[in-house]
Each structure stands twice: as structure tokens, then as C-alpha cells.
């Protein structure tokens, strides 16, 4: 299970502890940077891989960095798109809450992998998903602005 208090991986896949992640993100937050959280998933025949990232980005400071966790879940329920998307959002919210608990002054933005155009099969979930994230106290972005969930996608393969 993806656990924000567990081991994270750097871009080069080196393990770091959740305490180290908090220290690093706290430093970025003290610079005024927003912490971005995004989750994506990939459904395979017998399992679904979820990946969650915590990222920072600033063109002005030439900073772009992220950390990730991924996990395979063997559950038939994820074959239904709504269940898979809701799990992605749940993982992101849990991770954002973990960060906020240890870095209360941080600005956190949750990026969810849904869109509101007619081309998106998840269009019907947009209002409730955005309401859920906002209701938990976080800023939220959806496609095409949810780049953190796209980064998470790199680790679902």
C-alpha cells in the first residue's frame, strides 16, 4: 500500500525515509515553493499499479525535483474507472495530509488525473473530485494543468 510515512524514492530510485522527505520539502516550502502531489495508475490484466509523487518546481530558482512511491494492487474493483480514479485521489489526499501535518505552513496543490472536456471519460467526476480535494483544505488542478499526475504516470509502467 502507498504509505506517505513509508520509504520514498528519489528520481534516481534511491530510497529516502519519510522523515528525510519532510526535511527536504520543509526547506523548499520555506523558500515559498508550492508542494505538488499527484497520483496516477495503470491497469494491467491481473493488477493495477499506482504511483504517487511529491514534487517542487520553480523556474525562477531553477528547481525541479520529485519523489515517488508506487505499489501494485491486485483488486478487481480497479477495473472500473471510477474506482481507480477515486483511489488515486484518496492516495493524493492522504499524502497531502501527511505533508501538511509535518509542514503546516506549506502550500500544497493536489493534481488529479481527470478532465472536464467532452473527450475525458472522467468528466462526470470533476465536480465531486474537486470538491473532495478542496474540502480537505488543498488547492486542486485537473487536466490539462495537473502535470504532477502526469509525472506519476512515468512510474506506473
C-alpha positions as CSV (number, residue, x, y, z in Angstrom):
1,X,0.0,0.0,0.0
2,X,1.2,3.5,-0.8
3,X,2.1,4.9,2.6
4,X,3.3,8.5,3.0
5,X,5.1,7.5,6.2
6,X,7.0,4.8,4.3
7,X,10.0,4.8,2.1
8,X,10.1,7.2,-0.9
9,X,12.3,7.1,-3.9
10,X,14.3,9.9,-5.5
11,X,14.3,10.4,-9.2
12,X,17.3,8.0,-9.5
13,X,15.3,5.4,-7.4
14,X,17.5,5.8,-4.3
15,X,15.4,5.2,-1.2
16,X,14.8,8.0,1.3
17,X,12.8,7.9,4.5
18,X,9.6,9.9,5.0
19,X,11.5,12.0,7.6
20,X,14.0,12.9,5.0
21,X,11.2,13.8,2.6
22,X,9.7,16.1,5.2
23,X,13.0,17.8,5.8
24,X,13.6,18.4,2.1
25,X,10.0,19.6,1.4
26,X,10.2,21.8,4.5
27,X,13.2,23.5,3.1
28,X,11.5,24.0,-0.3
29,X,8.4,25.3,1.5
30,X,10.5,27.8,3.5
31,X,11.6,29.2,0.1
32,X,8.0,29.9,-0.7
33,X,7.6,27.0,-3.1
34,X,4.4,25.1,-3.6
35,X,4.4,21.3,-2.9
36,X,2.7,19.4,-5.6
37,X,1.1,16.0,-5.1
38,X,-0.1,13.8,-7.9
39,X,-1.1,10.2,-8.4
40,X,-1.7,8.1,-11.5
41,X,-2.4,4.4,-12.1
42,X,-2.1,1.8,-14.9
43,X,-4.5,-1.1,-15.1
44,X,-3.0,-4.5,-16.2
45,X,-4.7,-7.8,-16.6
46,X,-4.3,-9.0,-13.0
47,X,-3.3,-5.9,-11.1
48,X,-3.2,-2.1,-11.1
49,X,-0.1,-0.1,-10.4
50,X,-0.5,3.2,-8.5
51,X,2.2,5.8,-8.3
52,X,2.2,8.9,-6.2
53,X,4.7,11.8,-6.4
54,X,5.6,14.8,-4.3
55,X,7.2,17.5,-6.4
56,X,8.5,21.0,-6.4
57,X,9.1,23.3,-9.3
58,X,10.4,26.9,-9.8
59,X,11.7,28.3,-13.0
60,X,12.9,31.4,-11.0
61,X,15.1,29.3,-8.7
62,X,15.9,26.6,-11.3
63,X,14.4,23.9,-9.1
64,X,12.6,20.8,-10.4
65,X,12.6,17.8,-8.2
66,X,10.2,15.0,-7.2
67,X,10.0,11.9,-5.0
68,X,7.7,8.9,-5.6
69,X,6.2,5.7,-4.3
70,X,4.5,3.0,-6.3
71,X,2.5,-0.1,-5.4
72,X,0.7,-2.9,-7.2
73,X,-2.8,-3.7,-6.1
74,X,-4.5,-6.9,-7.0
75,X,-8.1,-5.9,-6.9
76,X,-10.8,-6.5,-9.5
77,X,-12.6,-3.3,-8.4
78,X,-10.0,-1.2,-10.1
79,X,-11.2,-2.4,-13.5
80,X,-14.0,0.1,-13.0
81,X,-12.6,3.6,-14.0
82,X,-14.4,5.4,-11.2
83,X,-12.9,3.1,-8.5
84,X,-9.4,3.6,-9.9
85,X,-9.8,7.4,-10.1
86,X,-11.2,7.6,-6.6
87,X,-8.3,5.6,-5.3
88,X,-5.8,7.9,-7.0
89,X,-7.5,10.9,-5.3
90,X,-7.5,9.2,-1.9
91,X,-3.8,8.4,-2.2
92,X,-3.0,12.1,-3.1
93,X,-5.1,13.5,-0.3
94,X,-3.5,11.1,2.2
95,X,-0.1,12.2,1.0
96,X,-1.0,15.9,1.1
97,X,-2.4,15.5,4.7
98,X,0.9,13.8,5.7
99,X,2.9,16.8,4.4
100,X,0.5,19.3,6.0
101,X,0.8,17.6,9.3
102,X,4.6,18.0,9.4
103,X,4.8,21.2,7.4
104,X,1.8,23.2,8.5
105,X,2.9,26.4,6.8
106,X,3.2,24.7,3.4
107,X,1.2,25.5,0.3
108,X,0.1,22.2,-1.2
109,X,-1.6,21.7,-4.6
110,X,-3.1,18.3,-5.5
111,X,-3.1,17.4,-9.2
112,X,-5.8,14.9,-10.2
113,X,-5.8,12.9,-13.5
114,X,-9.3,13.9,-14.6
115,X,-10.6,16.4,-17.1
116,X,-13.7,18.4,-17.9
117,X,-13.7,18.3,-21.7
118,X,-16.0,16.0,-23.6
119,X,-13.0,13.9,-24.6
120,X,-12.5,12.8,-21.0
121,X,-14.2,9.7,-19.7
122,X,-13.9,11.2,-16.2
123,X,-15.8,14.4,-16.9
124,X,-18.7,13.3,-14.7
125,X,-16.3,13.0,-11.7
126,X,-14.8,16.5,-11.9
127,X,-17.1,18.5,-9.6
128,X,-17.2,15.9,-6.8
129,X,-13.4,15.2,-7.1
130,X,-12.5,18.9,-6.9
131,X,-15.0,19.3,-4.0
132,X,-13.4,16.4,-2.2
133,X,-9.9,17.8,-2.5
134,X,-10.9,21.4,-1.7
135,X,-13.0,20.2,1.2
136,X,-9.8,18.6,2.6
137,X,-8.2,22.0,2.5
138,X,-6.0,21.7,-0.6
139,X,-5.8,23.6,-3.9
140,X,-6.6,21.3,-6.8
141,X,-5.7,21.2,-10.5
142,X,-7.2,19.0,-13.2
143,X,-6.2,18.3,-16.8
144,X,-4.5,20.0,-18.6
145,X,-3.0,21.7,-15.6
146,X,-2.4,18.6,-13.4
147,X,1.2,17.9,-14.5
148,X,2.1,16.2,-11.3
149,X,-0.2,13.3,-12.1
150,X,1.5,13.1,-15.5
151,X,4.9,12.7,-13.7
152,X,3.4,10.0,-11.5
153,X,2.3,8.2,-14.8
154,X,6.0,7.7,-15.6
155,X,6.3,5.3,-12.7
156,X,3.2,3.2,-13.3
157,X,4.8,1.3,-16.1
